[in-house]
């Protein structure tokens, strides 16, 4: 068996097109233009690239993009003041503070200062609680992207056995809650899980989000399972030349692809879905703020 490769890049393009269509309709029917504000503190190169991509894709979708770049030594009080201004700005429907923040700033305090209805990252404690209790919330972008890929591949997830490897607040826990909402039977595995290999082999759906390069091998995978690899790890690649690196996931793709029914590659799998779902969340936030129906197909 050779697994079907799940093309997250192509699927993300479909999501962005749906977002663009919804934005066009909001403008034409209601005179509304969704707005996304991104706040970057410091000059981390990876974060700068990510923020630049977010801004470009926001504009391409027809939305307003507001970027706030602050020096690395910005006092926490100044950052909180920026967040508060964005909270009260009616042209801003989504707010994202790029992580990580400098050490002198309390990340949890800043995240929870964002108005929950504008928290398009889905990290605010109110949104975490709403998701965990099965209520309407803003949903973290990466798990939402994974859910979209799974629904597209499998249709109904009801009754499927799902194992999520990793228990982070950003991916593992919200992913488990989303799978539960779709009536899958969910187990979270982590560093203390006994006989993790055997547990993974029970999964119809295997989501890897542990941050360890190629940890999950092909013999961990149930034949025909759908494998979603959230990991992005940079490792040495001497075969490409001295000092060269390459990106790999948390799954050993080559061996897992011989067993799985479908699998996401790294890169080109889950990664492109994250920004696409950020745009989708911004449209959802705009609709909710104005009492309009949520965009069909772009929410959890």
C-alpha positions in Angstrom: 0.0 0.0 0.0 1.2 3.5 -0.8 -0.6 6.3 0.9 -2.4 9.1 -0.9 -0.5 12.4 -0.3 -2.9 15.0 1.2 -2.0 18.2 -0.5 -2.5 20.9 2.1 -1.1 23.6 -0.2 -3.8 22.9 -2.8 -6.5 22.6 -0.1 -5.4 25.9 1.5 -5.8 27.6 -1.9 -9.4 26.4 -2.0 -10.0 27.8 1.5 -8.5 31.1 0.5 -10.7 31.3 -2.5 -13.8 30.6 -0.4 -12.6 33.4 2.0 -12.2 35.8 -0.9 -15.8 35.0 -2.1 -17.2 35.6 1.4 -15.3 38.9 1.7 -16.6 40.0 -1.7 -20.2 39.2 -0.6 -19.8 41.0 2.7 -18.6 44.1 0.9 -21.3 44.0 -1.7 -24.3 43.1 0.5 -23.4 44.8 3.8 -20.6 47.3 3.2 -18.3 45.3 5.5 -14.6 44.7 5.0 -13.1 42.2 7.5 -9.9 43.5 9.1 -7.0 41.6 10.6 -4.4 43.2 12.9 -1.1 41.5 13.6 1.2 42.7 16.3 4.9 41.8 16.1 7.3 42.6 19.0 11.0 42.4 18.2 12.8 41.3 15.0 12.8 37.5 15.0 13.5 36.6 11.3 11.1 33.6 11.2 8.3 35.7 12.8 8.9 38.6 10.4 8.5 36.2 7.4 5.4 34.7 8.9 3.8 38.1 9.6 4.7 39.3 6.1 3.0 36.3 4.5 -0.1 36.8 6.7 -0.3 40.5 5.6 0.1 39.6 1.9 -2.6 36.9 2.0 -5.0 39.1 4.0 -4.8 41.8 1.3 -5.1 39.3 -1.5 -8.3 38.0 0.0 -9.7 41.5 -0.1 -9.5 42.2 3.6 -7.8 45.0 5.5 -4.4 44.3 7.0 -3.1 46.3 10.0 0.5 45.6 11.1 2.0 46.9 14.3 5.7 46.3 14.6 7.2 47.2 18.0 10.8 47.1 19.3 12.0 44.1 21.3 12.4 46.3 24.4 8.8 47.6 24.3 7.3 47.7 27.8 4.5 45.2 28.5 2.2 48.1 29.3 2.8 49.6 25.9 1.9 46.3 24.2 -1.2 46.0 26.3 -2.2 49.5 25.3 -1.9 48.6 21.6 -4.1 45.5 22.2 -6.7 47.6 24.0 -6.8 50.1 21.1 -7.4 47.3 18.6 -10.1 45.8 20.9 -12.1 49.0 20.5 -11.4 49.6 16.8 -14.5 48.6 14.8 -12.5 48.2 11.6 -10.5 45.4 13.3 -12.3 42.0 13.6 -9.3 39.8 14.3 -6.3 40.4 16.5 -3.2 38.2 16.5 -0.1 38.9 18.7 2.8 37.0 17.1 4.5 34.5 19.5 7.0 34.1 21.0 7.2 37.4 22.8 10.3 38.7 24.5 11.1 37.3 27.9 10.1 40.4 29.8 6.5 40.1 28.6 3.9 37.8 30.1 2.5 35.9 27.1 -0.6 34.7 28.9 -1.4 38.1 30.1 -1.2 39.6 26.7 -3.2 36.8 25.0 -6.0 37.1 27.6 -6.1 40.9 27.1 -7.3 40.4 23.5 -11.1 40.6 23.2 -12.2 36.9 23.0 -14.5 37.6 20.0 -11.4 39.1 18.1 -9.0 36.3 19.2 -8.6 34.7 15.8 -5.7 32.5 17.2 -8.2 30.9 19.6 -5.8 31.1 22.5 -7.8 33.2 24.9 -8.8 31.3 28.0 -12.5 32.0 27.3 -12.2 30.4 23.8 -10.3 27.5 25.3 -13.1 26.9 27.8 -15.8 27.3 25.2 -14.2 24.8 22.8 -13.6 22.4 25.7 -17.3 22.5 26.6 -18.5 22.1 23.0 -19.7 25.7 22.7 -19.2 28.2 19.9 -15.7 29.7 20.1 -12.8 31.0 18.0 -10.9 27.8 17.1 -7.0 27.7 16.9 -6.0 27.8 13.2 -3.7 24.7 13.0 -6.2 22.3 14.6 -9.0 23.8 12.4 -6.9 23.2 9.3 -6.3 19.6 10.4 -10.1 19.1 10.9 -10.8 20.5 7.5 -8.4 18.1 5.9 -9.8 15.1 7.8 -13.4 16.0 6.9 -12.4 16.3 3.3 -10.7 12.9 3.3 -13.1 10.9 5.5 -16.4 12.8 5.4 -18.0 11.9 8.8 -15.5 11.3 11.6 -18.2 9.8 13.8 -17.1 6.6 15.5 -13.5 6.8 14.2 -10.7 6.0 16.6 -8.3 9.0 16.8 -5.0 9.3 18.6 -3.4 12.7 19.1 0.3 12.5 19.9 1.1 15.7 21.9 -0.8 17.6 24.5 0.1 21.2 23.8 -2.4 24.0 24.4 -1.9 25.2 20.8 -2.4 22.0 18.9 -2.9 18.7 20.9 -5.6 19.7 23.3 -7.8 21.7 20.9 -7.3 19.0 18.2 -8.7 16.4 20.6 -11.7 18.6 21.5 -12.5 19.2 17.8 -12.3 15.5 17.1 -14.6 14.9 20.1 -17.1 17.4 18.7 -17.2 15.4 15.5 -17.9 12.3 17.5 -14.6 10.5 17.1 -13.3 8.4 20.0 -10.2 10.3 21.1 -7.0 9.4 23.0 -4.2 11.9 23.7 -0.7 10.3 23.9 2.3 12.0 25.3 5.8 11.4 26.7 4.5 9.4 29.7 2.2 7.2 27.6 3.0 3.5 28.1 3.4 1.4 24.9 2.7 4.4 22.7 3.5 2.5 19.6 0.7 0.0 20.2 -1.7 2.8 21.0 -1.0 4.5 17.7 -1.6 1.3 15.8 -5.3 1.4 17.0 -5.9 4.8 15.3 -8.0 5.3 12.2 -6.9 8.9 12.6 -3.4 9.6 13.8 -2.4 13.3 14.5 1.3 13.9 15.3 2.0 17.1 17.1 4.8 16.4 19.5 7.8 18.3 18.0 10.2 15.4 17.7 11.7 14.7 14.2 10.4 11.6 12.5 9.5 10.0 15.9 6.5 8.1 14.5 7.6 5.2 12.3 5.7 3.2 9.8 5.2 0.3 12.1 3.3 2.6 14.5 0.6 3.2 11.9 -2.6 1.2 11.4 -2.9 0.0 7.8 -5.2 2.4 5.9 -5.1 5.1 8.7 -5.2 8.8 7.9 -2.0 10.4 9.3 -1.9 14.2 9.9 1.6 15.4 10.6 1.7 18.8 12.3 5.4 18.7 13.2 7.9 21.1 11.5 11.4 20.2 12.4 14.7 21.4 10.8 17.4 18.7 10.8 20.9 18.4 9.3 21.0 17.3 5.7 24.7 16.6 4.9 23.6 14.9 1.7 22.7 18.4 0.4 26.1 19.8 1.3 28.0 21.1 4.4 25.8 23.0 6.8 22.6 22.3 4.8 19.3 21.4 6.5 15.9 20.1 5.6 12.4 20.2 7.0 10.8 17.0 8.4 7.7 16.2 10.3 7.0 14.2 13.5 6.3 11.2 11.3 8.8 9.2 9.3 7.1 9.9 6.0 8.8 7.3 3.9 7.9 4.3 6.1 4.5 5.6 7.2 3.4 6.2 3.6 3.9 2.5 2.9 1.2 1.7 5.5 -1.2 4.6 5.8 -4.2 5.2 3.6 -3.5 9.0 3.4 -0.8 11.2 4.9 0.2 14.9 4.9 3.7 15.7 3.8 6.1 18.1 5.5 6.4 20.7 4.1 3.2 21.2 2.1 0.7 19.5 4.3 -0.7 21.2 7.4 1.5 24.3 7.3 -0.3 26.1 4.4 -3.6 25.5 6.2 -2.7 27.6 9.2 -2.7 31.0 7.5 -5.7 30.0 5.4 -7.7 29.2 8.6 -6.5 32.5 10.1 -8.2 34.3 7.2 -11.3 32.1 7.7 -11.4 32.9 11.4 -11.2 36.7 10.6 -14.2 36.4 8.3 -16.1 34.4 10.9 -15.3 37.0 13.6 -16.6 39.8 11.3 -19.8 37.9 10.6 -20.4 37.3 14.3 -19.7 40.9 15.2 -22.4 42.0 12.8 -25.0 39.4 13.5 -24.6 37.7 10.2 -24.6 34.0 9.3 -21.2 32.3 9.7 -19.4 31.4 6.4 -20.4 27.9 5.5 -17.5 25.4 5.3 -15.0 27.7 7.0 -15.8 27.0 10.7 -15.5 24.0 13.0 
